[in-house]
Amino acid sequence: MLEVIFLVSSAGRQLAEARERELGIAAELLGEVGVANIPMHMSEEEAAELLFDLKTLGLIPRR
């Protein structure tokens, strides 16, 4: 989640290498946790915000 916060808060101002590294870390962690398990680890509102951010970053598909 910290990687997602970093990526969202930097709004594309970081170097491409840093962005790719953080996206890779976030994708790896997301693979370990699983999208379906996100709501189990936080409140409904926090989960909704995180899922929105993950979609915005392209880490999970938009539906």
Phi and psi in degrees as GROMACS dihedral restraints (atoms count N, CA, C in turn):
[ dihedral_restraints ]
;  ai    aj    ak    al  type     phi  dphi    fc
    3     4     5     6     1   -63.0    20    10
    4     5     6     7     1   -36.2    20    10
    6     7     8     9     1   -63.2    20    10
    7     8     9    10     1   -40.7    20    10
    9    10    11    12     1   -65.2    20    10
   10    11    12    13     1   -43.4    20    10
   12    13    14    15     1   -60.3    20    10
   13    14    15    16     1   -44.1    20    10
   15    16    17    18     1   -59.7    20    10
   16    17    18    19     1   -47.7    20    10
   18    19    20    21     1   -64.6    20    10
   19    20    21    22     1   -42.5    20    10
   21    22    23    24     1   -68.6    20    10
   22    23    24    25     1   -44.3    20    10
   24    25    26    27     1   -70.3    20    10
   25    26    27    28     1   -27.6    20    10
   27    28    29    30     1   -79.3    20    10
   28    29    30    31     1   -17.2    20    10
   30    31    32    33     1    48.7    20    10
   31    32    33    34     1    40.2    20    10
   33    34    35    36     1    79.6    20    10
   34    35    36    37     1    10.7    20    10
   36    37    38    39     1   -87.0    20    10
   37    38    39    40     1    -6.3    20    10
   39    40    41    42     1   -86.4    20    10
   40    41    42    43     1   165.4    20    10
   42    43    44    45     1   -62.5    20    10
   43    44    45    46     1   150.8    20    10
   45    46    47    48     1   -57.6    20    10
   46    47    48    49     1   -38.4    20    10
   48    49    50    51     1   -63.8    20    10
   49    50    51    52     1   -41.3    20    10
   51    52    53    54     1   -66.4    20    10
   52    53    54    55     1   -42.1    20    10
   54    55    56    57     1   -61.4    20    10
   55    56    57    58     1   -46.1    20    10
   57    58    59    60     1   -64.1    20    10
   58    59    60    61     1   -39.6    20    10
   60    61    62    63     1   -62.7    20    10
   61    62    63    64     1   -47.5    20    10
   63    64    65    66     1   -66.3    20    10
   64    65    66    67     1   -38.5    20    10
   66    67    68    69     1   -62.5    20    10
   67    68    69    70     1   -40.3    20    10
   69    70    71    72     1   -63.9    20    10
   70    71    72    73     1   -43.2    20    10
   72    73    74    75     1   -63.9    20    10
   73    74    75    76     1   -45.7    20    10
   75    76    77    78     1   -61.9    20    10
   76    77    78    79     1   -42.4    20    10
   78    79    80    81     1   -64.5    20    10
   79    80    81    82     1   -39.9    20    10
   81    82    83    84     1   -63.3    20    10
   82    83    84    85     1   -46.5    20    10
   84    85    86    87     1   -64.8    20    10
   85    86    87    88     1   -38.9    20    10
   87    88    89    90     1   -63.0    20    10
   88    89    90    91     1   -37.5    20    10
   90    91    92    93     1   -64.8    20    10
   91    92    93    94     1   -35.1    20    10
   93    94    95    96     1   -71.4    20    10
   94    95    96    97     1   -41.9    20    10
   96    97    98    99     1   -81.9    20    10
   97    98    99   100     1   -43.2    20    10
   99   100   101   102     1    87.2    20    10
  100   101   102   103     1   134.0    20    10
  102   103   104   105     1   -58.7    20    10
  103   104   105   106     1   -39.6    20    10
  105   106   107   108     1   -64.2    20    10
  106   107   108   109     1   -24.0    20    10
  108   109   110   111     1   -90.4    20    10
  109   110   111   112     1    -7.6    20    10
  111   112   113   114     1   -56.9    20    10
  112   113   114   115     1   -48.6    20    10
  114   115   116   117     1   -61.3    20    10
  115   116   117   118     1   -21.0    20    10
  117   118   119   120     1   -73.9    20    10
  118   119   120   121     1   -19.2    20    10
  120   121   122   123     1  -102.0    20    10
  121   122   123   124     1    -2.2    20    10
  123   124   125   126     1  -156.6    20    10
  124   125   126   127     1   174.3    20    10
  126   127   128   129     1   -67.1    20    10
  127   128   129   130     1   163.8    20    10
  129   130   131   132     1   -60.3    20    10
  130   131   132   133     1   -42.0    20    10
  132   133   134   135     1   -65.8    20    10
  133   134   135   136     1   -44.8    20    10
  135   136   137   138     1   -63.0    20    10
  136   137   138   139     1   -41.2    20    10
  138   139   140   141     1   -63.3    20    10
  139   140   141   142     1   -42.0    20    10
  141   142   143   144     1   -62.7    20    10
  142   143   144   145     1   -42.3    20    10
  144   145   146   147     1   -65.0    20    10
  145   146   147   148     1   -43.6    20    10
  147   148   149   150     1   -64.9    20    10
  148   149   150   151     1   -43.1    20    10
  150   151   152   153     1   -62.5    20    10
  151   152   153   154     1   -39.5    20    10
  153   154   155   156     1   -60.3    20    10
  154   155   156   157     1   -46.5    20    10
  156   157   158   159     1   -62.7    20    10
  157   158   159   160     1   -41.9    20    10
  159   160   161   162     1   -62.7    20    10
  160   161   162   163     1   -38.5    20    10
  162   163   164   165     1   -67.2    20    10
  163   164   165   166     1   -42.9    20    10
  165   166   167   168     1   -60.7    20    10
  166   167   168   169     1   -38.4    20    10
  168   169   170   171     1   -80.3    20    10
  169   170   171   172     1    -7.0    20    10
  171   172   173   174     1    81.0    20    10
  172   173   174   175     1    15.8    20    10
  174   175   176   177     1   -83.5    20    10
  175   176   177   178     1   -21.9    20    10
  177   178   179   180     1  -135.8    20    10
  178   179   180   181     1   151.1    20    10
  180   181   182   183     1   -69.9    20    10
  181   182   183   184     1   147.2    20    10
  183   184   185   186     1   -80.6    20    10
  184   185   186   187     1   145.1    20    10
